[in-house]
Every structure is written in C-alpha cells, then in structure tokens.
C-alpha cells in the first residue's frame, strides 16, 4: 500500500478537525430522520394546572430543527420565584446545539419543581444554520451574552441571584462570567454537565495535530471560519490558561460537576472536574456503574437529572439517584 504524503495526511486531519466541530449536529440530524413522525406533535405548551410535558431525547432531536429557540417550561417572563425556590435557573446549552434540543427534558422538569426557568441561545456564528448551531463564537463574547441574559432574568423576576445549569461548553463558559464579569455575586448554585472546564483533546485530535505539526494550521482554519468557541475549548488554549490561572473557583458560588466515563467529546473526562472547597465532583459511573450515558446523553439521563435536582435543591451529600432510565451513549 502506498504511504500517504504529508500533504494528504494534513488534509485528512483538517477534515477530521472540522468534522469534530459539527459531530453533535450530525448525530442529531441522523437520529431525527429515523424518529417516528408521531413525536413531532408532542405538546410544547403548559398543560393543565401549570404542569409541563417532559420531553425525551426524541423530542430534543426534533427540537433541534423545529424549535431551536423555544422549549417547554422555559422563558415564562411573568414567572415569580417562590419562597422555596427563590433563585431562577438559567440554562446554558452545549457547543453545536441550541436550547430547544439541549433542554427538552431538563427545562420542564425544573419548571414542574416550581422553579422559574430561562434559557437562551448564544454563539450563533456564520455556521449557525439559521439559529440552530450554537456555541461557535469566542467564549469571551458568549459570556457577555450570558451576562446580559442574567441581568434580564433578575430584572424580570426581582431575584437577587440565579442558579446556572450548563452542559458541555455551557458548563464551562459561566466560569468566565463568574470570574471575569462580576457574576460571582449574582450566582448561587452552578451545576455543570460534562463541562469542558480544563479543555479537551477531542478524543486525541489535538494530540495528533500537535504531533504532526499541523495543529497551528487547523487552529488557523477554525479562527478564519469564526469558530473560536472550539479553539477556546482546546487543552492548553490561551483562553483556558487565562481563565484558570488564579484557581478554578471563587468564594460564594457552590459548584457541582457531573461527568461521565463514556465522554468522547471532553477527553479525558477528568478535564471536567474542578478543584476547590466549594466543589462537588461526581462521576456518573461511581453512582450508577451500569450507566453508559455519553457526553450529550447526560441531558436525558434519569440519574443525572435527579442529581441536578438535588444539587439545586436539598443538596443532600448522601443523595443517591435511581439507577434506571439511562441516557443515550453519545
């Protein structure tokens, strides 16, 4: 077999790199085609007695295309926080996703708990596919969008603080808001699902690129394409180094990180964890060993959802979820 030339190897790596940027989109689109048509009509408005229909992964995937900017249970701007749940919850979606696809289960679940829930789309660059693919632009810019959205939520609800629940990039970028934009005083609990806190090798792609001397060219392509949100999440990126140069956490915010051993996006999965006295790091398989939920599957994983509710509620250190109803492995 003829050995590939360095130029051909570089081209293959560039194609793999770009493919990683839209891997989540490809999964969503493929699954969408295979879904039963009956799911498309699932109720997306509050039901009787202000109870909200909780969506499953099928609805989440359909929302990717059909409802990228709205999700059941979120963004009721007349919601008034209760004495039991005084902090509104702000949801921050993952890279290449949107609020409709990421939070079809979590938003109505939290709303059914009596919480005021809010979500927004961010990072919609030139590859946003009409507002469907988010988290692409630089995280500094995206955290400014979070800053403005939190201010809007606080003004609307009259609350003094919010809780934040983020997934993937959405579990990392609030750190910039908290540490660099004055968010520490406005955030009570911060729960992150598979966050790219300390960067990712993207299942080894960055390591391969660096070994072949091709990482700089690939990064240049991402920069030229306006995909700085991907660059910022690389292991050792300038953004990562600056963000955590003074430690992982700040006083006053309670952090919970939930990661999965089956994560193929944030790699190694231990990159998700934070260090600090006010941090609870949870590996899903330490709680439910048979749970094979992957990076995106956490948003639809029953044990994870139960642990989110505990972290934002009673915060019982001895809480153990029911090990059933596992999320998908991707």
Buried (B, 14 or more C-beta within 10 A) or exposed (E): EEEEEEEEBBEEBBEBBBEBBBBBBEBBBEBBEEBEEEBBEBEBEBEEEEEBBBBBBBBBBBBBBBBBBBBBBBBBEEBEBEEEBBBBBBBBBBBBBBBBBBBBBBBBBBBBBEBBBBBBBBBBBEBBBEEBBBBBBBBBBBBBBBBEBBEBBBEBBEBEBBBBBBBBBBBBBBBBBBBBBEBBEBBBBBBBBBBBBBBBBBBEBBBBBBEBEBBEBBBEBBEEBBBBBBBBBBBEBEBBEBBBEEEBBBEEBBBBBBBBBBBBBBBBBBBBBBEBEBBBBBBBBEBBEEBBBBBBBBBBBBBBBBBBBBBBBEEEEEBEBEBEBBBBBB
